[in-house]
Amino acid sequence: MEYGTINILTAHSLGLLAGLGLAASAAVAQTYDFDWVTIGDAGNEPYEDNDLGLMDGRGSVGYEYRISRYEVTTGQWMEFVNTFSTQSDDFANFARPVNWGAMIDWDYGGPGRRYKLREVESAEMLPVGGIDWRESAMFVNWLHNGKSSELWAIEDGAYDASTFTTNGNGTFNDQPTHNPDAKFWIPTQDEWLKAAHYDPNRYGEGQGGWWQYPISADSPPVYGPPGEGQANAGFELSGFAEWNIPLGAYPDVQSPWGLLDVAGGAAEWTEEIFHEDWPSTRGFEGSWAGTDLVVAEIKDRASRFGGTLGPGGAGDFAGLRIASLIVPTPGAIWTFGIAAVLWLNTRTRRKT
Amino acid sequence: MKRLSIVLSVAVALMMASGTSAQQNQILVEVHHRTWTDSTLYDSGEDIDINVAQYWDTDRYYPDQVNIWDDPGLVDADIGAVSISGNRTVPIKVTISSGAFRANDPTEHEEAAINWAGIIADQTMRDQVWLDGSIKGDLTGSIAVGQIHGLYIDGTIYSSITASASPSGLFWLVAGAVDSSVSITSATKIGFVQTILSDMKGTVWAGTAIDNIEAEGEIGSVGVPVSITAANGNIKSVQADQIFANISAINGDVGLVNATVGGFIGKIDAINISHSGSQGFLAKGDVDLELTLSGSNAAIRDDFIIDGGNFTANSFIHSWSIGDTAVFQVLKDANGGGYVYGDITFTGNLSTQSPFTIDESLESTLTIGNNFMENMTIKGLSSNGKGLTGQVIINANNNSSIWVSGKTVVVGTTNPITLTGDEYTATAASLGGGAVGLVPFSTHRESCSPVHGTVKKGTPASITLQFYGPVIQKVVGTDMPVKVYRGDFGTGNNEVDVTSGFAVVMAPGGDPRKVKIVPSPTQFRPKYRYRLVPITTSPGEDETTLLCDDLLASGEVPVKGRDYWVDVDITFAMLDMGGNSWVDAPDLVLWAITPEDFNGDGNTDTQDLQLIVDNLGQPVD
């Protein structure tokens, strides 16, 4: 009986362990090919806005999270697009950006349409501009669901795409914030602000504070092409070639956490909804390639929003940087699993 | 009018005493100085006059911001027409909201009122007036200020908007819709204009560039195209469900024109259609586009795709795809499309890596000034696979440009016909009636009637030459542009010039590729070979010449002098005088009774009788 009990308990424990393991893995976000930066210093002091007050009290995040060092690249977005654009002719223009480093692959005969990298330098790393918020939401859904090629993979996960509807008065019904169990999501305004402008060692080791500009400085970057400036914004090149400057082309210009191209590249969507009683626009942050110099300088301030667009709006500039769950270390998972099993076994024994 | 001109502290005291009810259906105007604020209440919809003059005796105290809003946020009143006056040399910031002025910040303010009758700044100081703000309803009156930094109109814009200063005269404008009576004008740049609820039917004009225009519905409307003009810069993108617009950036490039749901009707004038993201022009429906790209290197440098529509109207494009990859596609979908009806002219090359695809039919003329350097596919009509009903002209500049070896024109899909170069042998009929011609156009022997190099039984009523491209007479009239020679049957030996016995009909049946030679009075006689040669005498010489037509080259370009011949033979039916379906002895007897001129030489003689003898025993063919 005792052995049997032990066996039963052991089996029970193993089952629980397996279950916990599955549960743990289900809650673990993949790394994929993103270069992740962990944003720590949970519960940091919020931003004190002495400019217009728009950001006053914002930017405090009470948990750790990951955010991608780079904006979503052409290579990453093209993989997403091709997963679905090749499924049928109806999806031929699925999530196609305005500016990116890809082009239609005319060697592909269908169904739908396939894209390939353009024959320009570092095409895979070119910024992605001109994607709307809902396409961005479907992208993180897709990541959440393991990059499955099934349509359900873009329909839910971080955001329920069935809510992506617009009313006759111009307001939308989109799910306002990501699901609590989302593995990847569009950064909240606070998450974005902290990742871009907050420095945990701003005033010395462990003494956090804020920089006005996302290059760990209170003065704006020098806007100009690589080798001349510090950010891909505030200037134009012939043939819109500023969009042919790859992400990461200013490797020494970083946010306090190491994020690249916060200034310049594409603008970056956030979850922010303006006029919550009349939701019609979402926010984006940062300057983008081709902006006017004076505009870029303002948009890169911590105290200013980048702007807002309706959920179907994208201009040629709206892009994405994604946030994600912290990945627990294997040791942490194991420790948690064992502890949980022991705890459950203890409870079981007490019952017997 | 209830007007209170008081310092802020007094206003606050009054507000506390009277409560907010006193401000229902009223608009509060605050004129901020450095250390105090003048506050004035206006009735809903009442006109508002504000003097913001600088007074230099205390120059630190001149007004620097004006707030106009429905205090305390009830948003139940309209703002009347606002007039701003007063001599100024420094900016005055006007915010249609309660908050601080947000220079170049498009973030929404709290909505200030329902409707608004606009704001006019006095001409003498207009450039100094900077505006931003937000309202919940419609803009019913005009706006004329220096700069507009961020303006949100939840309803419809019914009156014109003018920003007269720089650098970004109008940076960010978001509205529910824009009425057709509206002009949105900036002396310098226009940043972003978006409608988030419905159509954008107003005109847009920028003295320099335009970044982005997006409409939730349509831009323009059927029969009423709007003008979108960047007078001295680029237009980065224009996007809407359908677009009815004349888009002009004659001193810049147009980045992206994207009709996401339907088609495009209008014009595009620019140097290039160019963007870095491999999009240029996209439409999901019929496109009636007059496209003119100009400049020394003008080009479509990115994709031009009509997906599920037809391409009509004429387009003039300097060149296409220089140094970049672009495609030109007119595709069909379940709802139709895939036809090209309008003439398209590329004055330069059809460049490498620029495949040209038409799903159904090329009904018009595609002119390539220089080289044909990339493949073209005309998939053909669903009904018969023949899709080249129009004309492709290569080397229209007549500068010795070529059909590059290895580059093809493929017509059809099930049994595609691949044309690999000039003087291809596929008949025009097999392609759909059209042709691909390299200047100077050659004689399309296989499409002539009778077919070149064959034996024609019986006397043809005419011979129709066909060329690979349209041709005309140098001197329009009856002079023969073709030499007609008659020689021995089967060999062509002993050839004599019989041109004077024939006449010409140009473009018979309306086909400019055809030249019809008819007897006048001489007949085509059996048992002779007739050889026809286009007259290609050098320009200026006194002889009728057959010229290539529809070229870009300004001078006369004679066709290529490729000859044509046919052997004309008798038919046995002609010799069967007895009508028993055989050429036999009774026919000899009948000829003796009533002799006939079988060979058509004008003489009834033993040569005619010999034809019966030579063919005795032959059944009627």
Interface residues (C-beta under 8 A of the other chain):
Chain A: L52 G53 L54 D89 A92 N93 R96 P97 V98 N99 W100 G101 A102 M103 I104 W106 R118 E119 V120 L126 G129 G130 N169 G170 E236 G239 F240 A241 E242 W243 N244 F274 H275 W278 S280 T281 G283 G290 D292 V294 V295 I298 K299 R304 F305 G307 T308 L309 G310 G312 G313 A314 G315 D316 F317
Chain B: G99 A100 R102 A103 N104 D105 P106 T107 E108 E111 D154 P167 S168 F171 W172 V174 G176 K189 G191 F192 Q194 I196 L197 D211 N212 E214 E216 N234 K236 S237 D253 G255 L256 N258 T260 N272 S274 H275 S276 G277 S278 Q279 L282 R301 D303 D307 T325 V327 D333 P355
